[in-house]
Amino acid sequence: MISATAATAEMARRLTEKAEAIAKAQAVIMTQRKNARRWRDAGLLWPLFGKD
């Protein structure tokens, strides 16, 4: 039989910290993605307004 002892409170704390860090990183990525999409769309429309 395999037996093991683990500090579950410590493990839970570390996993919670990692989950929070991942959530923050994903939030940053999503804001950057929206900004990039807006500028890409503006770049595609720019030639329509540049000519008379």
Order of alpha helices (4+ residues) and beta strands (2+ residues): alpha
